[in-house]
Amino acid sequence: MSLSRRSIEMLLDLVEIKLSFMDISDREDARDLHVLERAREELRALESGGHALLMGDRRRVGRPRAQA
């Protein structure tokens, strides 16, 4: 089953709203933030016509690491 462009846009909006309201207070919140950031990247990939990353792909998606 595939998602329509409209459904992808709606899900992307919902994920971005959730991300904007998150207040990180513990490790569970940090994990949720990471999962939502990953979902946002996957939805953006689907929206642009690409394929979502495979679930087994453990590459870090999100903010780049700070320079030391």
TIBA-629477 format. One record per residue: residue number from 1; x negated, y negated, z of N, C-alpha, C, O, CB in turn. Coordinates in Angstrom, 1 decimal, decimal comma, always signed. Atoms other than C-alpha are relative to their C-alpha. Glycine has a CB too. Layout:
<rs>
R   n    n_X    n_Y    n_Z   ca_X   ca_Y   ca_Z    c_X    c_Y    c_Z    o_X    o_Y    o_Z   cb_X   cb_Y   cb_Z
R NUM      X      Y      Z      X      Y      Z      X      Y      Z      X      Y      Z      X      Y      Z
...
</rs>
This chain:
<rs>
R   n    n_X    n_Y    n_Z   ca_X   ca_Y   ca_Z    c_X    c_Y    c_Z    o_X    o_Y    o_Z   cb_X   cb_Y   cb_Z
R   1   -0,8   +1,2   +0,0   +0,0   +0,0   +0,0   -0,9   -1,2   +0,0   -1,9   -1,3   +0,7   +1,0   +0,0   +1,2
R   2   +0,8   +1,2   +0,0   -1,3   -3,4   -0,8   +0,9   -1,2   +0,5   +2,1   -1,1   +0,5   -0,5   -0,3   -1,5
R   3   -0,7   +1,1   -0,6   -0,4   -6,8   +0,6   +0,1   -1,1   -1,1   -0,8   -1,2   -2,0   -0,8   -0,6   +1,2
R   4   -0,2   +1,1   +1,0   +1,0   -9,7   -1,5   -0,9   -1,2   +0,4   -1,3   -1,3   +1,6   +1,5   -0,4   -0,1
R   5   +0,9   +1,2   -0,3   -1,0  -12,9   -1,7   +0,7   -0,9   +1,1   +0,0   -1,4   +1,9   -0,1   -0,9   -1,3
R   6   -0,7   +0,7   -1,1   +1,7  -14,6   +0,4   -0,1   +0,6   +1,3   -0,3   -0,1   +2,3   +1,6   -0,1   -0,4
R   7   +0,2   -0,7   -1,3   +1,4  -12,0   +3,1   -1,4   -0,2   +0,5   -1,6   -0,4   +1,7   +0,3   +1,5   -0,1
R   8   +1,4   +0,2   -0,5   -2,3  -12,4   +3,2   -0,2   -1,4   +0,5   -0,8   -1,6   +1,5   -1,0   +0,3   -1,2
R   9   +0,1   +1,4   -0,4   -2,0  -16,2   +3,4   +0,6   -0,1   +1,4   +0,1   -0,8   +2,3   +0,7   -0,9   -1,0
R  10   -0,7   +0,1   -1,3   +0,5  -15,8   +6,3   -0,8   +0,6   +1,1   -1,0   +0,0   +2,2   +1,4   +0,7   -0,1
R  11   +0,8   -0,6   -1,0   -1,7  -13,4   +8,2   -1,3   -0,8   +0,3   -1,7   -0,9   +1,4   -0,4   +1,4   -0,5
R  12   +1,1   +0,8   -0,2   -4,7  -15,6   +7,7   +0,3   -1,2   +0,8   -0,5   -1,6   +1,7   -0,6   -0,4   -1,4
R  13   -0,5   +1,2   -0,9   -2,8  -18,6   +9,1   +0,2   +0,4   +1,4   -0,2   -0,3   +2,3   +1,3   -0,6   -0,6
R  14   -0,2   -0,4   -1,4   -1,8  -16,6  +12,1   -1,3   +0,3   +0,7   -1,4   +0,0   +1,9   +0,9   +1,3   +0,0
R  15   +1,3   -0,3   -0,6   -5,3  -15,4  +12,8   -0,7   -1,3   +0,3   -1,3   -1,4   +1,4   -0,9   +0,9   -1,0
R  16   +0,7   +1,3   -0,3   -6,7  -18,9  +12,5   +0,7   -0,8   +1,1   +0,0   -1,4   +1,9   +0,0   -0,9   -1,3
R  17   -0,7   +0,7   -1,1   -4,0  -20,3  +14,8   -0,4   +0,7   +1,3   -0,7   +0,0   +2,3   +1,5   +0,1   -0,1
R  18   +0,5   -0,7   -1,2   -4,9  -17,6  +17,4   -1,4   -0,3   +0,4   -1,7   -0,6   +1,5   +0,2   +1,6   -0,2
R  19   +1,4   +0,3   -0,3   -8,6  -18,3  +17,1   -0,1   -1,5   +0,5   -0,9   -1,7   +1,4   -0,8   +0,0   -1,3
R  20   +0,1   +1,4   -0,5   -8,0  -22,1  +17,6   +0,5   -0,1   +1,4   +0,2   -1,1   +2,1   +0,8   -0,9   -0,9
R  21   -0,5   +0,1   -1,4   -6,1  -21,4  +20,9   -0,7   +0,9   +1,0   -0,4   +0,9   +2,2   +1,5   +0,3   +0,0
R  22   +0,7   -1,0   -1,0   -8,5  -18,8  +22,4   -0,8   -0,8   +1,0   -1,5   -1,7   +0,6   -0,8   +1,0   -0,8
R  23   +0,8   +0,5   -1,0  -10,1  -19,6  +25,6   -0,8   +1,3   +0,6   -0,2   +2,1   +1,2   +0,8   -0,7   +1,2
R  24   +0,8   -1,2   -0,3  -13,0  -17,1  +26,2   -0,4   -0,1   +1,5   -1,1   -1,0   +2,0   -1,3   +0,0   -0,8
R  25   +0,3   +0,0   -1,4  -13,2  -16,2  +29,9   -0,7   +1,3   +0,5   -1,2   +1,3   +1,6   +1,3   -0,3   +0,8
R  26   +0,6   -1,3   -0,3  -14,5  -12,6  +29,9   -0,4   +0,8   -1,2   -0,2   +0,3   -2,3   +1,0   +0,8   +0,9
R  27   +0,4   -0,8   +1,1  -15,9   -9,9  +27,8   +1,1   +0,5   -0,9   +0,9   +0,6   -2,1   -0,8   +1,2   +0,5
R  28   -1,2   -0,4   +0,9  -12,5   -8,7  +26,6   +0,4   -1,1   -0,9   +0,7   -0,8   -2,1   +1,1   +0,4   +0,9
R  29   -0,3   +1,2   +0,9  -11,8  -12,2  +25,3   -1,0   -0,1   -1,1   -0,7   -0,4   -2,2   +0,2   -1,2   +0,8
R  30   +1,0   +0,1   +1,0  -15,1  -12,2  +23,6   +0,1   +1,1   -1,1   -0,1   +0,8   -2,3   -1,4   +0,1   +0,7
R  31   -0,2   -1,0   +1,0  -14,4   -8,9  +21,9   +1,2   -0,3   -0,9   +1,2   -0,1   -2,1   +0,3   +1,4   +0,8
R  32   -1,1   +0,4   +0,8  -11,0  -10,1  +20,8   -0,4   -1,1   -1,0   +0,1   -1,1   -2,1   +1,2   -0,5   +0,9
R  33   +0,4   +1,0   +0,8  -12,6  -13,2  +19,4   -0,8   +0,6   -1,2   -0,6   +0,2   -2,4   -0,9   -1,0   +0,7
R  34   +0,8   -0,7   +1,1  -15,1  -11,0  +17,4   +1,0   +0,7   -1,0   +0,8   +0,7   -2,2   -1,0   +1,0   +0,6
R  35   -0,9   -0,8   +0,9  -12,2   -8,8  +16,1   +0,8   -1,0   -0,9   +1,0   -0,7   -2,1   +0,9   +0,9   +0,9
R  36   -0,8   +1,0   +0,8  -10,2  -11,9  +15,0   -0,9   -0,6   -1,1   -0,4   -0,9   -2,2   +0,6   -1,0   +0,9
R  37   +0,9   +0,6   +1,0  -13,2  -13,4  +13,3   -0,2   +1,0   -1,2   -0,3   +0,6   -2,3   -1,4   -0,4   +0,6
R  38   +0,1   -1,0   +1,1  -13,7  -10,1  +11,4   +1,2   +0,1   -0,8   +1,1   +0,2   -2,0   -0,4   +1,4   +0,7
R  39   -1,2   +0,0   +0,7  -10,1  -10,0  +10,5   +0,2   -1,1   -1,0   +0,6   -1,0   -2,1   +1,2   +0,1   +1,0
R  40   +0,0   +1,2   +0,9  -10,3  -13,5   +9,1   -0,9   +0,2   -1,2   -0,4   -0,2   -2,3   -0,4   -1,3   +0,8
R  41   +0,9   -0,2   +1,1  -13,3  -12,6   +7,0   +0,6   +1,0   -1,0   +0,5   +0,9   -2,2   -1,3   +0,4   +0,4
R  42   -0,6   -1,0   +0,8  -11,5   -9,5   +5,7   +1,2   -0,5   -0,8   +1,3   -0,2   -2,0   +0,4   +1,2   +0,8
R  43   -1,2   +0,6   +0,6   -8,3  -11,4   +4,9   -0,5   -1,0   -1,1   +0,1   -1,1   -2,2   +0,9   -0,7   +1,0
R  44   +0,6   +0,9   +1,0  -10,4  -14,1   +3,1   -0,5   +0,8   -1,2   -0,3   +0,3   -2,4   -1,1   -0,9   +0,6
R  45   +0,5   -0,8   +1,1  -12,1  -11,4   +1,0   +1,2   +0,5   -0,8   +1,1   +0,5   -2,1   -0,8   +1,2   +0,5
R  46   -1,2   -0,4   +0,7   -8,6  -10,0   +0,1   +0,6   -1,1   -0,8   +1,0   -0,9   -1,9   +1,0   +0,7   +0,9
R  47   -0,6   +1,1   +0,6   -7,3  -13,4   -0,7   -0,8   -0,5   -1,3   -0,1   -0,9   -2,2   +0,0   -1,2   +1,0
R  48   +0,8   +0,4   +1,1  -10,2  -14,2   -3,1   -0,1   +1,1   -1,1   -0,8   +0,9   -2,1   -1,4   -0,4   +0,4
R  49   -0,1   -1,1   +1,0   -9,5  -10,9   -5,0   -1,1   +1,0   +0,2   -1,2   +2,0   -0,5   -0,2   -0,6   -1,3
R  50   +1,0   -1,0   -0,3  -12,4   -9,0   -3,4   +0,6   +1,1   +0,8   +1,8   +1,1   +1,0   -1,2   -0,7   +0,7
R  51   -0,4   -1,1   -0,8  -12,2   -5,9   -1,4   -0,4   -0,3   +1,5   -1,5   -0,9   +1,7   -0,6   +1,3   -0,5
R  52   +0,3   +0,2   -1,4  -12,1   -6,0   +2,4   -1,2   +0,9   +0,3   -1,4   +2,0   -0,3   +1,2   +0,3   +0,9
R  53   +1,1   -0,9   -0,5  -15,2   -4,6   +4,2   +0,5   +1,3   +0,5   +1,6   +1,3   +1,2   -0,9   -0,8   +1,0
R  54   -0,4   -1,3   -0,6  -15,0   -1,0   +5,1   -0,1   +0,0   +1,5   -0,9   -0,7   +2,0   -0,9   +1,1   -0,6
R  55   -0,1   +0,0   -1,5  -14,1   -0,3   +8,7   -1,3   +0,5   +0,6   -1,7   +0,1   +1,7   +1,1   +0,8   +0,5
R  56   +1,3   -0,5   -0,6  -17,4   +1,6   +9,2   -1,1   -0,9   -0,1   -2,2   -0,7   +0,4   -0,3   +1,3   -0,7
R  57   +1,1   +1,0   +0,2  -19,5   -1,4   +8,1   -0,1   -0,8   +1,3   +0,8   -1,6   +1,7   +0,3   -0,9   -1,2
R  58   +0,2   +0,6   -1,3  -20,9   -2,7  +11,4   -0,9   -1,3   -0,1   -1,4   -1,8   +0,9   -0,7   +0,9   +0,9
R  59   +0,7   +1,2   +0,1  -22,6   -5,8  +10,0   +0,7   -1,1   +0,7   +1,9   -1,1   +0,8   -0,2   -0,4   -1,5
R  60   -0,6   +1,1   -0,8  -22,1   -8,9  +12,1   +0,6   -1,0   -0,9   -0,1   -1,5   -1,9   -1,1   -0,6   +0,9
R  61   -0,6   +1,0   +0,7  -19,6  -11,3  +10,7   +0,4   -1,1   +0,9   +0,9   -0,8   +2,0   +1,3   +0,6   -0,8
R  62   -0,4   +1,1   -0,8  -19,0  -14,7  +12,1   -1,1   -1,0   +0,1   -1,8   -1,3   -0,9   +0,3   +0,5   +1,4
R  63   +1,0   +1,1   -0,2  -21,3  -17,4  +13,5   -1,4   +0,6   -0,1   -1,7   +1,7   +0,4   +0,2   -0,7   +1,3
R  64   +1,4   -0,5   +0,0  -25,0  -17,1  +12,7   -0,7   -0,1   +1,3   -0,2   -0,9   +2,2   -0,8   -0,8   -1,1
R  65   +0,7   +0,1   -1,3  -27,4  -16,5  +15,5   -0,8   -1,3   +0,1   -1,2   -1,9   -0,9   -1,0   +1,2   +0,0
R  66   +0,7   +1,2   -0,3  -29,1  -19,5  +17,1   -1,5   +0,2   -0,3   -2,0   +1,3   -0,1   +0,2   -0,5   +1,5
R  67   +1,4   -0,1   +0,3  -32,6  -20,3  +16,0   -0,8   -0,2   +1,3   -0,5   -1,0   +2,1   -0,4   -1,1   -1,0
R  68   +0,8   +0,1   -1,3  -35,2  -19,7  +18,7   -1,2   -0,9   -0,2   -2,0   -1,0   +0,7   -0,5   +1,4   +0,3
</rs>
